[in-house]
Amino acid sequence: MYRLIKPVFFKFDPENVHHFVVKRLKWFHDYFPFGKTILRSSYDVSFKGLEREVFGIKFKNPVGLAAGFDKNGEYVEALSNLGFGFIEVGTVTPLPQPGNDKPRMFRLQDDEAIINRMGFNNKGVDVMAERLRLLKEKEPQIVIGGNIGKNKNTPNEDAVSDYIKCFDRLFDVVDYFVVNVSSPNTPGLRALQEKEPLKELLNTLQQRNLKNEISRPILLKIAPDLTNEQLNDIVEIVKETGIAGVIATNTTIDRNGLYTEEGLKSEMGGLSGKPLTQRSTEVIRYLAEKSGKSFPIIGVGGIHSAQDAKDKINAGASLVQLYTGFIYEGPGLIKQICKELV
C-alpha cells in the first residue's frame, strides 16, 4: 500500500506532507472505529526473541524511531502502534522557537536521502512535558526517549543551563535522555562536541542525575563527521562521565558521492538516508572496538533494509533507530527488520 501512495506524497513539499501524514495517522488511531486495533494488528511485531534490556530498560524490540520525527511528542502513541520498540521525541529546547526559515527540508530522491535544516523548531519543553505526563499515565509501557538541546539564541557559554532546564522538566516523563550537541542546524552547537565543553556538560547532567532517588540513562548523540581522534575522545568522555552510552550518528554535512543535481545537494543542512549508511556503521564499529563494548550504542543513519539494521547490530549496536529509511520504505520496514532479527 505504501509503495502505491508514496509517489503522490513525494510530489509535495516534504515538511507539509510530513505534518499531513502524522496528523491523519493520529486521527485514524484516536478516532476511527477500531483504528488503534487495526494498526496494532497490521504492524504486529511481537515475535519471540526480540526483547532487549539495554542500560536498565526493557525494550519489546530493538527498532526505534529517531528524534526529529515527532519534535513535540504529539504522535507517540500512534507511532508506537506501528511496531516501534521505542520512540525518541525532540529535539526540544527550554523555550519554544520557530526554527529556520522555510523551505528547510529537501528530498534527494536519486540518493534516497533528505537534507534538513529545521533548526530545533519546537513548542518548548513545558508543552512537551505536560503532553508526555498525560501519555505516561495512560500508556506507561511505551519507552520514550527525550532528546534535549539548547535554544538558538542561547550562547554556548550558557548552554549547560538550557540542557539542565530540559533535563529537570522531562525527568519524570521520559525513560532516557539524549544530549544533542551534533545537529549542524543550530549555529555553534557542534562546538559543544569539543572535549572540554562536552565533559562539563555531561558531568553536570550526570551529577544532577545521580542526586535523584532514581536515575535516567543519559546518552550522547554524535555526528558522523568526527575524526578517529575525536571518536577516541568520545570513548574517554563516556567512561569518565559515566553516562549510559552513545547514539551514532546524527546527520552529516558531507556531500561526497551524491547523484542528485548540484543545486539541490548544495542546500545547507544535515544529510540523512542511504548516503550515511556506511559511515554510520563505521562509527559504530570504531566506538565498539575502541571501548571494548563497554557501553551500549544505538545505531542510526541510512537504515533502509533489514540488512542495514543487521549490519549495525553486528558492528556493535544494541538498538537501532529509523528516520529517513522509514520515510522512503514505509512502516513495513519495522516488521521486516524484526522478522530478520528473529
Secondary structure, DSSP 8 states (H G I E B T S, - for coil): -HHHHHHHHTTS-HHHHHHHHHHHHHHHHHHSTTHHHHHHHHT----TT--EEETTEEESSSEEE-TTSSTTSSSHHHHHTTT-SEEEEEEE-SS-B--S-S--EEEEGGGTEEEE---S-BS-HHHHHHHHHHHHHH-TTS-EEEEE---TTS-GGGHHHHHHHHHHHHTTT-SEEEEE---TTSTTGGGGGSHHHHHHHHHHHHHHHHTSSS---EEEEE-TT--HHHHHHHHHHHHHHT--EEEE---B---TT--S-HHHHTSSSEEEEGGGHHHHHHHHHHHHHHHTS-S-EEEES---SHHHHHHHHHHT-SEEEESHHHHHH-THHHHHHHHHH-
